[in-house]
Amino acid sequence: MTGDTPARAAHKHSHVKADGRMLYLYGWRPHDQRATEEIAPAPTPRPYRRWHPFRREWVTYAAHRQTRTFKPPPEYCPLCPTKVGGVAGEIPFTDFDVAVFQNRFPAFHHDAPDGPDLPVLPVPTATANGACEVVVFTAAHQGGLAGLTQDRRELLVHAWTDRYSALLAQDGVEFVLPFENRGEEVGVTLHHPHGQIYAFPFVPPVQQSAVDTFREGPALARLLDRLGATYVVCQNGGMIAFVPPFARFPYEVWIAPKRAVPGPWAFAPAEVVDYAALLGEVAARYDALFDRPFPYIMSLHAAPKGEEATFHFHTQFYPPLRTADKLKYLAGVEQAAGAFLMDALPEDTAAQLRSVAVR
């Protein structure tokens, strides 16, 4: 990590949509466009939670999501800029760099009601207070992390950081999860390059397990110290990308800062640059591996509220491909017992990803 990298200040433009939802536009220059046609108002969300006593976890019910947008043709993409006189989308401007808006079909909502007016349920219920946001990486309808410029990926990191700060400051929010689903193989229904952010009113089970581990000691830092070259895919200054030796998906990759920080809000300026570069390189290596757009789920794991002193931020990629044309399905023992079976050794997949010639 170079210590003399200057900090960059991103500009943020806030816009109240016609139905009251917020839209934020991020850029390296101020945004000065006038709004165009607004999309029709969103349905009223009424999500709530029920407790699953046998898995000891919350299940969130959001019936209004059944009507969410499903694979529209490109000319009706709600994430593209809204052209004057054209079809209204979620972003009523003719161009933008990175956009974040409150999800039209949220599973968590800042004004979520109590449980529904039903006969008394035999399990506990709770409100689904929180937030769901959509993060649009670019105005271009096609592409991905690998195709973004380094400048744009750095701006995306700034947008994530701003949303972390805003959402974690809300009463009742305990954990914030930015993520990206890429490819129909993982259920994507909008192909415009984008991700989402969920702000939870509880710490989900996966993150709670990580919290418990980090409370016991610096587990990720110790792993990085012992990792060796066998598992490293690539690294850049203060960041490292590697296949974890305990990977559950054949081409699973993690990106982590070499020093322990709780989240991107604690990055030094050079770490923002390094992290943005590795996001692009990992995505590019995936696409080059089988010479096709590579599907994955990417998630950013930062400290839940109150766990900043011990949590070590990292990003996880879960790709469903095990070969160029074969999917790793979660079936049988993986779905029923949570016991993953692996067909490929992490040592071998790390070597494959290292050897890829990135275009």
Stockholm file with secondary structure:
# STOCKHOLM 1.0

chainA/1-359         MTGDTPARAAHKHSHVKADGRMLYLYGWRPHDQRATEEIAPAPTPRPYRRWHPFRREWVTYAAHRQTRTFKPPPEYCPLCPTKVGGVAGEIPFTDFDVAVFQNRFPAFHHDAPDGPDLPVLPVPTATANGACEVVVFTAAHQGGLAGLTQDRRELLVHAWTDRYSALLAQDGVEFVLPFENRGEEVGVTLHHPHGQIYAFPFVPPVQQSAVDTFREGPALARLLDRLGATYVVCQNGGMIAFVPPFARFPYEVWIAPKRAVPGPWAFAPAEVVDYAALLGEVAARYDALFDRPFPYIMSLHAAPKGEEATFHFHTQFYPPLRTADKLKYLAGVEQAAGAFLMDALPEDTAAQLRSVAVR
#=GR chainA/1-359 SS CCTTCCCCCCEEEEEECTTSCEEEEEESSCCCCCCCCCCCCCCCCCCEEEEETTTTEEEEECGGGGGSCCSCCGGGCTTSBCCTTSCCCSBCSSCCSEEEEECSSCSSBTTCCSSCSCSCCSSCEEECBSEEEEEECCSSSSCCGGGSCHHHHHHHHHHHHHHHHHHHTSTTCCEEEEEEEESGGGTCCCCSSEEEEEEESSCCHHHHHHHHHHHHSCHHHHHHHHCCTTSEEEEETTEEEECCTTCSSTTCEEEEESSCCSSGGGCCHHHHHHHHHHHHHHHHHHHHHTTSCCCEEEEEECCCTTCTTTCCCEEEEECCEEETTEECCCCTHHHHHCCCCCSSCHHHHHHHHHHCCCC
#=GC SS_cons         CCTTCCCCCCEEEEEECTTSCEEEEEESSCCCCCCCCCCCCCCCCCCEEEEETTTTEEEEECGGGGGSCCSCCGGGCTTSBCCTTSCCCSBCSSCCSEEEEECSSCSSBTTCCSSCSCSCCSSCEEECBSEEEEEECCSSSSCCGGGSCHHHHHHHHHHHHHHHHHHHTSTTCCEEEEEEEESGGGTCCCCSSEEEEEEESSCCHHHHHHHHHHHHSCHHHHHHHHCCTTSEEEEETTEEEECCTTCSSTTCEEEEESSCCSSGGGCCHHHHHHHHHHHHHHHHHHHHHTTSCCCEEEEEECCCTTCTTTCCCEEEEECCEEETTEECCCCTHHHHHCCCCCSSCHHHHHHHHHHCCCC
//
